[in-house]
Amino acid sequence: NMFVSELKIKNGPSSAITSLFSNGFNVILAGTEEQGVFVIINGIGASTNNSADLSDNFIYDFCAVNNKRILAASDEGINDISISNDKILVIKCTTRQGLPDNIVSALKHIPGTHLYWAGTQEGGVVMYDADAKKWYLPVLKI
């Protein structure tokens, strides 16, 4: 039988949740419409938002780069988020850094590589090299 149990979260998000990511070890990331990213560890929530370095508070999607780094798609580009010395560091990628459109609504890892596809609202598809931290417009031959 399947069942649903409520997850009690202290200091959790109060706006709509748009995406979820879990590493399977009591860590959940929740992207929200108005409050940025919530990191929930063992039922306790902490947020990072545009007042704490995110490019925007509307988060569409997540992709894990490794166990200390994620990519978050937003209304203002991609946030490359890492944790170092117990601090959250954010590298922002927007049209200023070469994205064809700031609204990025989808992220997908290309298995076996350090590359990620990113779908934008009006700029098509771009590729992110997580090692070089650079964006590329793919050349597709038909």
DSSP file (Angstrom, degrees, kcal/mol; ACC not computed):
  #  RESIDUE AA STRUCTURE BP1 BP2  ACC     N-H-->O    O-->H-N    N-H-->O    O-->H-N    TCO  KAPPA ALPHA  PHI   PSI    X-CA   Y-CA   Z-CA
    1    1 A N              0   0    0      0, 0.0     2,-0.3     0, 0.0     0, 0.0   0.000 360.0 360.0 360.0 143.1    0.0    0.0    0.0
    2    2 A M        +     0   0    0      2,-0.0     2,-0.3     0, 0.0     0, 0.0  -0.733 360.0 178.4 -95.1 148.5    1.1    3.5   -0.7
    3    3 A F        -     0   0    0     -2,-0.3     2,-0.5     2,-0.0     0, 0.0  -0.967  22.3-136.5-144.9 161.6    0.7    6.2    1.8
    4    4 A V        -     0   0    0     -2,-0.3     2,-0.4     2,-0.0    -2,-0.0  -0.975  18.1-172.2-120.5 131.5    1.5    9.9    2.2
    5    5 A S        -     0   0    0     -2,-0.5     2,-0.2     0, 0.0    -2,-0.0  -0.973  27.9-112.0-124.4 143.8    3.0   11.4    5.4
    6    6 A E        -     0   0    0     -2,-0.4     2,-0.7     1,-0.1    -2,-0.0  -0.487  20.5-141.8 -73.9 135.0    3.4   15.0    6.1
    7    7 A L        -     0   0    0     -2,-0.2     2,-0.5     2,-0.0    -1,-0.1  -0.883  15.4-143.7 -96.9 112.5    6.9   16.4    6.3
    8    8 A K        -     0   0    0     -2,-0.7     2,-0.5     4,-0.0    -2,-0.0  -0.656  20.0-170.5 -78.4 123.3    7.1   18.9    9.1
    9    9 A I    >   -     0   0    0     -2,-0.5     3,-0.8     4,-0.1     2,-0.5  -0.965  15.3-147.1-121.9 121.2    9.4   21.7    8.0
   10   10 A K  B 3  S+a   44   0A   0     33,-2.7    35,-3.1    -2,-0.5    -2,-0.0  -0.749  89.1   3.0 -83.3 127.8   10.6   24.4   10.4
   11   11 A N  T 3  S+     0   0    0     -2,-0.5    -1,-0.3    33,-0.2     3,-0.1   0.852  96.1 164.4  65.2  37.5   11.1   27.7    8.5
   12   12 A G    <   -     0   0    0     -3,-0.8    -1,-0.1     1,-0.2    35,-0.1  -0.179  43.4 -70.9 -79.4 175.9    9.8   26.3    5.2
   13   13 A P        -     0   0    0      0, 0.0    -1,-0.2     0, 0.0     4,-0.1  -0.323  30.7-165.5 -68.6 148.5    8.7   28.2    2.1
   14   14 A S        +     0   0    0      2,-0.1     2,-0.2    -3,-0.1     3,-0.1   0.434  68.5  71.9-111.3  -4.4    5.5   30.1    2.1
   15   15 A S  S    S-     0   0    0      1,-0.1     0, 0.0     0, 0.0     0, 0.0  -0.641 101.3 -67.4-105.3 170.4    5.2   30.6   -1.7
   16   16 A A        -     0   0    0     -2,-0.2    17,-2.0     1,-0.1     2,-0.5  -0.222  46.5-127.5 -59.0 138.5    4.4   27.9   -4.3
   17   17 A I  E     +B   32   0A   0     15,-0.2    15,-0.3     1,-0.1     3,-0.1  -0.780  27.6 177.7 -88.7 126.9    7.0   25.2   -4.9
   18   18 A T  E     +     0   0A   0     13,-2.7     2,-0.3    -2,-0.5    14,-0.2   0.682  63.4   9.0-102.7 -24.2    8.0   24.9   -8.5
   19   19 A S  E     -B   31   0A   0     12,-1.2    12,-2.7    42,-0.1     2,-0.3  -0.994  58.4-155.4-157.2 153.8   10.6   22.2   -8.4
   20   20 A L  E     -B   30   0A   0     -2,-0.3     2,-0.3    10,-0.2    10,-0.2  -0.971   8.2-179.4-132.9 147.5   12.2   19.7   -6.0
   21   21 A F  E     -B   29   0A   0      8,-2.0     8,-3.5    -2,-0.3     2,-0.4  -0.990   4.3-176.7-143.4 139.4   15.5   18.0   -5.8
   22   22 A S  E     -B   28   0A   0     -2,-0.3     6,-0.2     6,-0.2    -2,-0.0  -0.998  25.8-155.0-137.4 142.3   16.8   15.5   -3.3
   23   23 A N        -     0   0    0      4,-1.3     5,-0.1    -2,-0.4    -1,-0.1   0.441  51.5-113.8 -89.4  -0.3   20.1   13.8   -2.9
   24   24 A G  S    S+     0   0    0      3,-0.5     2,-0.1     1,-0.0     4,-0.1   0.450  95.8  93.8  85.1   0.3   18.4   10.9   -1.1
   25   25 A F  S    S-     0   0    0      2,-0.3     3,-0.1     0, 0.0    17,-0.0  -0.432 114.5 -74.0-125.6  57.8   20.1   11.6    2.3
   26   26 A N  S    S+     0   0    0      1,-0.2    16,-2.1    15,-0.1     2,-0.5   0.659 100.9 117.6  63.6  18.4   17.6   13.9    4.1
   27   27 A V  E     + C   0  41A   0     14,-0.2    -4,-1.3    15,-0.1    -3,-0.5  -0.977  37.2 175.9-118.0 125.2   18.5   16.9    1.9
   28   28 A I  E     -BC  22  40A   0     12,-2.5    12,-3.4    -2,-0.5     2,-0.5  -0.991  16.3-156.0-127.0 134.7   15.7   18.5   -0.2
   29   29 A L  E     -BC  21  39A   0     -8,-3.5    -8,-2.0    -2,-0.4     2,-0.5  -0.941  11.3-165.8-106.1 131.8   16.0   21.6   -2.4
   30   30 A A  E     -BC  20  38A   0      8,-2.6     8,-2.6    -2,-0.5     2,-0.4  -0.974   6.7-154.7-120.5 119.9   12.8   23.4   -3.1
   31   31 A G  E     -BC  19  37A   0    -12,-2.7   -13,-2.7    -2,-0.5   -12,-1.2  -0.744  21.0-164.7 -87.3 140.7   12.6   26.0   -5.8
   32   32 A T  E     -B   17   0A   0      4,-1.8    27,-2.6    -2,-0.4     4,-0.3  -0.763  30.5-121.8-125.7 168.9    9.8   28.5   -5.3
   33   33 A E  S    S+     0   0    0    -17,-2.0    24,-0.1    -2,-0.2   -16,-0.1   0.794 107.4   6.3 -77.6 -29.7    7.9   31.2   -7.2
   34   34 A E  S    S+     0   0    0    -18,-0.3    24,-0.2     2,-0.1    -1,-0.1   0.484 124.5  55.4-134.2  -6.4    8.8   34.1   -4.9
   35   35 A Q  S    S-     0   0    0      1,-0.3     2,-0.2    22,-0.3    13,-0.2   0.259  86.2-133.7-121.9  13.2   11.3   33.0   -2.3
   36   36 A G        -     0   0    0     21,-2.1    -4,-1.8    -4,-0.3     2,-0.5  -0.507  60.2 -11.9  77.2-137.5   14.3   31.5   -4.2
   37   37 A V  E     -CD  31  48A   0     11,-2.5    11,-2.5    -2,-0.2     2,-0.5  -0.883  54.8-159.5-109.6 130.0   15.8   28.2   -3.1
   38   38 A F  E     -CD  30  47A   0     -8,-2.6    -8,-2.6    -2,-0.5     2,-0.6  -0.937   4.8-156.3-105.9 129.4   15.0   26.5    0.2
   39   39 A V  E     -CD  29  46A   0      7,-3.4     7,-1.9    -2,-0.5     2,-0.6  -0.931  11.6-166.4-101.5 120.6   17.5   23.9    1.4
   40   40 A I  E     +CD  28  45A   0    -12,-3.4   -12,-2.5    -2,-0.6     2,-0.5  -0.935   8.8 178.1-114.4 114.3   15.7   21.5    3.8
   41   41 A I  E >  S-CD  27  44A   0      3,-2.3     3,-1.6    -2,-0.6   -14,-0.2  -0.967  73.0 -20.8-120.3 119.2   18.0   19.3    5.9
   42   42 A N  T 3  S-     0   0    0    -16,-2.1    -1,-0.2    -2,-0.5   -15,-0.1   0.860 129.3 -49.1  51.1  40.5   16.4   16.9    8.4
   43   43 A G  T 3  S+     0   0    0    -17,-0.3   -33,-2.7     1,-0.2     2,-0.5   0.509 113.8 113.2  83.4   5.3   13.2   19.0    8.4
   44   44 A I  E <   -aD  10  41A   0     -3,-1.6    -3,-2.3   -35,-0.2     2,-0.3  -0.953  53.8-149.1-114.1 125.9   14.8   22.4    8.9
   45   45 A G  E     + D   0  40A   0    -35,-3.1     2,-0.3    -2,-0.5    -5,-0.2  -0.710  17.9 175.7 -98.2 142.3   14.6   25.0    6.1
   46   46 A A  E     - D   0  39A   0     -7,-1.9    -7,-3.4    -2,-0.3     2,-0.3  -0.990  18.0-148.4-137.3 142.2   17.1   27.7    5.2
   47   47 A S  E     - D   0  38A   0     -2,-0.3     2,-0.4    -9,-0.2    -9,-0.2  -0.773  15.4-165.7-115.5 156.5   16.7   29.9    2.1
   48   48 A T  E     + D   0  37A   0    -11,-2.5   -11,-2.5    -2,-0.3     2,-0.2  -0.992  27.6 156.3-131.1 136.0   18.9   31.7   -0.4
   49   49 A N    > > -     0   0    0     -2,-0.4     5,-2.2   -13,-0.2     3,-2.0  -0.695  58.7 -66.0-144.1-167.9   17.2   34.3   -2.5
   50   50 A N  G > 5S+     0   0    0      1,-0.3     3,-0.7     3,-0.2     7,-0.0   0.678 128.2  58.1 -70.0 -14.1   18.0   37.5   -4.6
   51   51 A S  G 3 5S+     0   0    0      1,-0.2    -1,-0.3     2,-0.1     4,-0.0   0.567 109.4  47.5 -84.0  -7.6   18.9   39.4   -1.4
   52   52 A A  G < 5S-     0   0    0     -3,-2.0    -1,-0.2     2,-0.1    -2,-0.2  -0.209 136.4 -76.4-124.6  41.2   21.6   36.7   -0.8
   53   53 A D  T < 5S+     0   0    0     -3,-0.7    -3,-0.2     1,-0.3    -2,-0.1   0.191  86.4 131.6  91.6 -12.5   23.1   36.5   -4.3
   54   54 A L      < -     0   0    0     -5,-2.2    -1,-0.3     1,-0.1     3,-0.1  -0.426  59.1-131.8 -65.5 150.2   20.6   34.6   -6.4
   55   55 A S  S    S-     0   0    0      1,-0.2     2,-0.3    36,-0.1    -1,-0.1   0.803  83.6  -3.1 -72.4 -27.8   19.8   36.3   -9.7
   56   56 A D        -     0   0    0     21,-0.1    -1,-0.2     1,-0.0   -22,-0.1  -0.985  58.6-128.6-160.2 157.2   16.0   35.9   -9.2
   57   57 A N  S    S+     0   0    0     -2,-0.3   -21,-2.1   -24,-0.1     2,-0.8   0.558  85.1  88.6 -90.1  -8.9   13.6   34.4   -6.7
   58   58 A F        -     0   0    0    -24,-0.2    17,-1.1   -23,-0.1     2,-0.5  -0.818  61.0-171.9 -92.7 110.0   11.5   32.4   -9.3
   59   59 A I  E     +E   74   0B   0    -27,-2.6    15,-0.3    -2,-0.8   -41,-0.2  -0.895  14.8 175.5-107.3 125.5   13.2   29.0   -9.7
   60   60 A Y  E     -     0   0B   0     13,-2.8     2,-0.3    -2,-0.5    14,-0.1   0.847  60.9  -4.7 -93.0 -41.1   12.0   26.7  -12.4
   61   61 A D  E     -E   73   0B   0     12,-0.8    12,-2.4    43,-0.2     2,-0.3  -0.963  53.1-144.8-155.8 161.2   14.3   23.7  -12.3
   62   62 A F  E     -E   72   0B   0     -2,-0.3     2,-0.3    10,-0.2    10,-0.2  -0.925   7.7-174.9-129.4 155.2   17.5   22.2  -10.7
   63   63 A C  E     -E   71   0B   0      8,-1.7     8,-3.0    -2,-0.3     2,-0.4  -0.956  24.3-129.7-145.0 136.4   20.3   19.9  -11.8
   64   64 A A  E     -E   70   0B   0     -2,-0.3     6,-0.3     6,-0.2     3,-0.1  -0.708  19.4-178.3 -84.2 133.8   23.0   18.5   -9.5
   65   65 A V  E    S-     0   0B   0      4,-2.7     2,-0.2     1,-0.5     5,-0.2   0.818  72.6 -36.4 -91.9 -45.6   26.6   19.0  -10.7
   66   66 A N  E >  S-E   69   0B   0      3,-1.7     3,-1.1     0, 0.0    -1,-0.5  -0.857  81.5 -68.3-157.9-168.1   28.1   17.1   -7.8
   67   67 A N  T 3  S+     0   0    0     -2,-0.2     3,-0.1     1,-0.2   -44,-0.0   0.540 132.6  35.2 -75.4  -2.6   27.3   16.7   -4.1
   68   68 A K  T 3  S+     0   0    0      1,-0.2    15,-1.7    14,-0.0     2,-0.3   0.215 113.6  59.5-128.2  14.3   28.3   20.3   -3.3
   69   69 A R  E <   +EF  66  82B   0     -3,-1.1    -4,-2.7    13,-0.2    -3,-1.7  -0.990  52.1 173.4-150.1 134.6   27.1   22.1   -6.4
   70   70 A I  E     -EF  64  81B   0     11,-2.7    11,-2.8    -2,-0.3     2,-0.4  -0.932  24.7-133.3-134.4 160.1   23.7   22.6   -8.2
   71   71 A L  E     -EF  63  80B   0     -8,-3.0    -8,-1.7    -2,-0.3     2,-0.5  -0.947  19.9-164.0-109.8 136.5   22.4   24.6  -11.1
   72   72 A A  E     -EF  62  79B   0      7,-2.3     7,-2.4    -2,-0.4     2,-0.3  -0.982  10.0-144.7-125.2 122.2   19.1   26.5  -10.6
   73   73 A A  E     +EF  61  78B   0    -12,-2.4   -13,-2.8    -2,-0.5   -12,-0.8  -0.666  32.0 163.0 -84.7 136.3   17.1   27.8  -13.6
   74   74 A S  E >   -EF  59  77B   0      3,-2.0    30,-2.5    -2,-0.3     3,-0.8  -0.806  55.7 -91.0-142.5-179.6   15.3   31.1  -13.0
   75   75 A D  T 3  S+     0   0    0    -17,-1.1     3,-0.1     1,-0.3   -16,-0.1   0.607 125.1  47.1 -70.4 -13.3   13.6   34.1  -14.6
   76   76 A E  T 3  S-     0   0    0      1,-0.4    -1,-0.3   -18,-0.3    27,-0.2  -0.358 122.4 -87.1-125.8  51.7   17.1   35.8  -14.6
   77   77 A G  E <   -F   74   0B   0     25,-3.6    -3,-2.0    -3,-0.8     2,-0.4  -0.430  69.6 -30.6  88.6-156.7   19.3   33.1  -16.0
   78   78 A I  E     -FG  73  93B   0     15,-2.3    15,-2.5    -5,-0.2     2,-0.6  -0.844  43.5-152.5-108.3 138.6   21.2   30.3  -14.3
   79   79 A N  E     -FG  72  92B   0     -7,-2.4    -7,-2.3    -2,-0.4     2,-0.9  -0.960   4.6-157.0-109.7 118.6   22.5   30.3  -10.8
   80   80 A D  E     -FG  71  91B   0     11,-3.1    11,-2.3    -2,-0.6     2,-0.5  -0.851  23.2-168.2 -94.8 103.5   25.6   28.0  -10.3
   81   81 A I  E     +FG  70  90B   0    -11,-2.8   -11,-2.7    -2,-0.9     2,-0.3  -0.819  13.2 167.4-106.7 128.4   25.3   27.4   -6.6
   82   82 A S  E     -FG  69  89B   0      7,-2.7     7,-3.3    -2,-0.5     2,-0.5  -0.914  28.7-131.6-133.7 163.0   28.0   25.8   -4.5
   83   83 A I  E     + G   0  88B   0    -15,-1.7     2,-0.4    -2,-0.3     5,-0.2  -0.971  28.8 168.4-117.4 125.5   28.8   25.4   -0.8
   84   84 A S  E >  S- G   0  87B   0      3,-2.6     3,-1.6    -2,-0.5    -2,-0.0  -0.991  70.3  -9.2-139.6 128.4   32.3   26.2    0.4
   85   85 A N  T 3  S-     0   0    0     -2,-0.4    -1,-0.1     1,-0.3     3,-0.1   0.891 128.5 -57.3  50.8  44.3   33.4   26.5    4.1
   86   86 A D  T 3  S+     0   0    0      1,-0.2     2,-0.4    -3,-0.0    -1,-0.3   0.684 116.1 114.8  61.7  21.8   29.7   26.3    5.1
   87   87 A K  E <   -G   84   0B   0     -3,-1.6    -3,-2.6     2,-0.0     2,-0.5  -0.947  67.3-124.4-120.9 144.5   28.9   29.3    2.9
   88   88 A I  E     -G   83   0B   0     -2,-0.4     2,-0.4    -5,-0.2    -5,-0.2  -0.761  26.9-167.6 -87.7 124.9   26.6   29.4   -0.2
   89   89 A L  E     -G   82   0B   0     -7,-3.3    -7,-2.7    -2,-0.5     2,-0.4  -0.931   1.0-163.4-113.0 137.3   28.4   30.8   -3.2
   90   90 A V  E     -G   81   0B   0     -2,-0.4     2,-0.5    -9,-0.2    -9,-0.2  -0.981  11.0-167.8-127.0 126.4   26.5   31.8   -6.4
   91   91 A I  E     -G   80   0B   0    -11,-2.3   -11,-3.1    -2,-0.4     2,-0.3  -0.966  21.6-149.6-106.4 123.5   27.8   32.4   -9.9
   92   92 A K  E     -G   79   0B   0     -2,-0.5     2,-0.5   -13,-0.2   -13,-0.2  -0.733  12.3-167.8 -97.4 140.7   25.2   34.0  -12.1
   93   93 A C  E     +G   78   0B   0    -15,-2.5   -15,-2.3    -2,-0.3     2,-0.2  -0.968  25.4 145.4-127.6 115.5   24.9   33.5  -15.8
   94   94 A T    > > -     0   0    0     -2,-0.5     5,-2.0   -17,-0.2     3,-1.4  -0.545  69.7 -68.5-129.5-167.0   22.5   35.9  -17.6
   95   95 A T  G > 5S+     0   0    0      1,-0.3     3,-1.1     3,-0.2   -18,-0.0   0.788 129.2  65.7 -61.4 -25.5   22.4   37.6  -21.0
   96   96 A R  G 3 5S+     0   0    0      1,-0.2    -1,-0.3     2,-0.1    -3,-0.0   0.794 104.5  44.2 -65.4 -26.9   25.4   39.6  -19.8
   97   97 A Q  G < 5S-     0   0    0     -3,-1.4    38,-0.3     2,-0.0    -1,-0.2   0.294 135.8 -82.3-100.7   8.5   27.4   36.4  -19.8
   98   98 A G  T < 5S+     0   0    0     -3,-1.1    -3,-0.2     1,-0.3    -2,-0.1   0.390  77.6 143.1 113.0  -4.5   26.2   35.1  -23.1
   99   99 A L      < -     0   0    0     -5,-2.0    -1,-0.3     1,-0.1     3,-0.1  -0.463  48.4-138.9 -64.1 140.5   22.8   33.5  -22.5
  100  100 A P  S    S+     0   0    0      0, 0.0     2,-0.3     0, 0.0    -1,-0.1   0.704  87.0  14.5 -74.3 -17.6   20.4   34.2  -25.4
  101  101 A D        -     0   0    0     22,-0.1   -25,-0.0     1,-0.1    22,-0.0  -0.974  65.5-139.8-155.3 139.7   17.5   34.7  -23.0
  102  102 A N  S    S+     0   0    0     -2,-0.3   -25,-3.6    -3,-0.1     2,-1.0   0.796  83.0  85.4 -73.7 -28.0   17.4   35.3  -19.3
  103  103 A I        +     0   0    0    -27,-0.2    18,-2.3   -30,-0.1     2,-0.6  -0.651  57.0 177.2 -83.1 106.8   14.3   33.1  -18.7
  104  104 A V  E     +H  120   0C   0    -30,-2.5   -44,-0.3    -2,-1.0    16,-0.2  -0.943   8.9 168.4-111.9 117.0   15.6   29.5  -18.3
  105  105 A S  E     +     0   0C   0     14,-2.1     2,-0.3    -2,-0.6    15,-0.2   0.543  58.3  40.6-109.4  -8.8   12.9   27.0  -17.6
  106  106 A A  E     -H  119   0C   0     13,-1.3    13,-2.3   -45,-0.1     2,-0.4  -0.999  51.6-177.3-146.1 140.6   14.5   23.6  -18.0
  107  107 A L  E     +H  118   0C   0     -2,-0.3     2,-0.4    11,-0.2    11,-0.2  -1.000   7.4 175.6-133.7 135.3   17.9   22.0  -17.2
  108  108 A K  E     -H  117   0C   0      9,-2.3     9,-3.1    -2,-0.4     2,-0.2  -0.985  24.8-131.1-143.3 132.3   19.0   18.5  -18.1
  109  109 A H  E     -H  116   0C   0     -2,-0.4     7,-0.2     7,-0.2     5,-0.1  -0.544  18.0-131.7 -76.3 141.9   22.4   16.8  -17.5
  110  110 A I    >   -     0   0    0      5,-2.6     3,-1.6    -2,-0.2     5,-0.4  -0.872  37.6-116.7 -92.8 108.0   23.9   14.9  -20.5
  111  111 A P  T 3  S+     0   0    0      0, 0.0     3,-0.1     0, 0.0    -1,-0.0  -0.079  93.0  17.3 -52.5 139.2   24.8   11.6  -18.9
  112  112 A G  T 3  S+     0   0    0      1,-0.3     2,-0.2     2,-0.0    -3,-0.0   0.518 115.6  79.4  80.0   6.1   28.5   10.7  -18.8
  113  113 A T  S <  S-     0   0    0     -3,-1.6    -1,-0.3     2,-0.2    -3,-0.0  -0.749  82.4-121.1-131.7 179.3   29.6   14.3  -19.4
  114  114 A H  S    S+     0   0    0     -2,-0.2    16,-2.6    -3,-0.1    17,-0.4  -0.002  80.8 108.5-106.5  24.0   30.1   17.6  -17.6
  115  115 A L  E     - I   0 129C   0     -5,-0.4    -5,-2.6    14,-0.2     2,-0.4  -0.762  48.0-167.1-107.9 150.0   27.6   19.2  -20.0
  116  116 A Y  E     -HI 109 128C   0     12,-1.9    12,-3.0    -2,-0.3     2,-0.3  -0.998  16.3-135.6-136.7 136.3   24.0   20.4  -19.4
  117  117 A W  E     -HI 108 127C   0     -9,-3.1    -9,-2.3    -2,-0.4     2,-0.4  -0.719  20.7-165.9 -85.3 142.3   21.2   21.4  -21.7
  118  118 A A  E     -HI 107 126C   0      8,-2.5     8,-2.4    -2,-0.3     2,-0.5  -0.994   7.4-151.3-131.1 127.0   19.2   24.6  -20.8
  119  119 A G  E     -HI 106 125C   0    -13,-2.3   -14,-2.1    -2,-0.4   -13,-1.3  -0.848  14.6-162.8 -98.7 128.9   15.9   25.5  -22.4
  120  120 A T  E     -H  104   0C   0      4,-2.7     4,-0.3    -2,-0.5   -16,-0.2  -0.652  26.1-119.2-107.4 165.4   15.1   29.2  -22.5
  121  121 A Q  S    S-     0   0    0    -18,-2.3    -1,-0.1    -2,-0.2   -17,-0.1   0.934 104.1  -2.9 -69.5 -46.7   11.8   30.9  -23.1
  122  122 A E  S    S+     0   0    0    -19,-0.2    -1,-0.1     2,-0.1   -21,-0.0   0.447 124.6  67.1-126.2  -3.6   12.6   32.8  -26.3
  123  123 A G  S    S-     0   0    0      1,-0.3     2,-0.2   -20,-0.3    -2,-0.1   0.307  89.6-133.9-105.6   9.2   16.3   32.0  -27.0
  124  124 A G        -     0   0    0     -4,-0.3    -4,-2.7   -24,-0.1     2,-0.4  -0.473  50.8 -24.1  78.7-147.4   16.1   28.3  -27.8
  125  125 A V  E     -I  119   0C   0     -6,-0.2     2,-0.3    -2,-0.2    -6,-0.2  -0.850  56.4-178.2-110.4 139.0   18.5   25.8  -26.3
  126  126 A V  E     -I  118   0C   0     -8,-2.4    -8,-2.5    -2,-0.4     2,-0.4  -0.865  20.2-129.2-128.0 165.8   22.0   26.4  -25.0
  127  127 A M  E     -IJ 117 136C   0      9,-3.1     9,-3.0    -2,-0.3     2,-0.5  -0.954  14.1-154.2-119.5 137.2   24.6   24.1  -23.5
  128  128 A Y  E     -IJ 116 135C   0    -12,-3.0   -12,-1.9    -2,-0.4     2,-0.8  -0.937   6.5-151.5-112.1 129.5   26.5   24.7  -20.2
  129  129 A D  E  >> -IJ 115 134C   0      5,-2.9     4,-2.0    -2,-0.5     5,-1.2  -0.883   9.4-165.6 -96.5 106.3   30.0   23.3  -19.5
  130  130 A A  T  45S+     0   0    0    -16,-2.6    -1,-0.1    -2,-0.8   -15,-0.1   0.771  85.4  51.6 -68.1 -27.0   30.0   22.9  -15.7
  131  131 A D  T  45S+     0   0    0    -17,-0.4    -1,-0.2     1,-0.2   -16,-0.1   0.937 120.6  31.9 -73.4 -46.7   33.8   22.4  -15.6
  132  132 A A  T  45S-     0   0    0      2,-0.1    -2,-0.2     0, 0.0    -1,-0.2   0.644 100.0-135.4 -82.8 -15.5   34.6   25.6  -17.6
  133  133 A K  T  <5 +     0   0    0     -4,-2.0     2,-0.3     1,-0.2    -3,-0.2   0.917  61.1 129.0  56.6  46.8   31.5   27.4  -16.3
  134  134 A K  E   < -J  129   0C   0     -5,-1.2    -5,-2.9   -41,-0.0     2,-0.3  -0.951  53.6-133.4-132.5 151.8   30.7   28.7  -19.8
  135  135 A W  E     -J  128   0C   0    -38,-0.3     2,-0.4    -2,-0.3    -7,-0.2  -0.800  20.6-170.3-103.9 145.3   27.6   28.7  -22.0
  136  136 A Y  E     -J  127   0C   0     -9,-3.0    -9,-3.1    -2,-0.3   -38,-0.0  -0.986  24.7-131.0-134.4 144.2   27.6   27.6  -25.7
  137  137 A L        -     0   0    0     -2,-0.4   -11,-0.2   -11,-0.2     2,-0.1  -0.860  38.8-127.3 -88.5 120.7   25.0   27.8  -28.5
  138  138 A P        -     0   0    0      0, 0.0     2,-0.7     0, 0.0   -13,-0.1  -0.373   8.0-137.8 -71.9 147.9   25.0   24.3  -30.0
  139  139 A V        -     0   0    0     -2,-0.1     2,-0.5     2,-0.0    -2,-0.0  -0.929  21.9-165.3-103.5 113.2   25.5   23.9  -33.7
  140  140 A L        -     0   0    0     -2,-0.7     2,-0.5     2,-0.0     0, 0.0  -0.884   3.1-158.3-104.9 124.4   23.0   21.3  -34.8
  141  141 A K              0   0    0     -2,-0.5    -2,-0.0     1,-0.1     0, 0.0  -0.875 360.0 360.0-103.2 131.3   23.5   19.7  -38.3
  142  142 A I              0   0    0     -2,-0.5    -1,-0.1     0, 0.0    -2,-0.0   0.380 360.0 360.0-111.3 360.0   20.5   18.1  -39.9
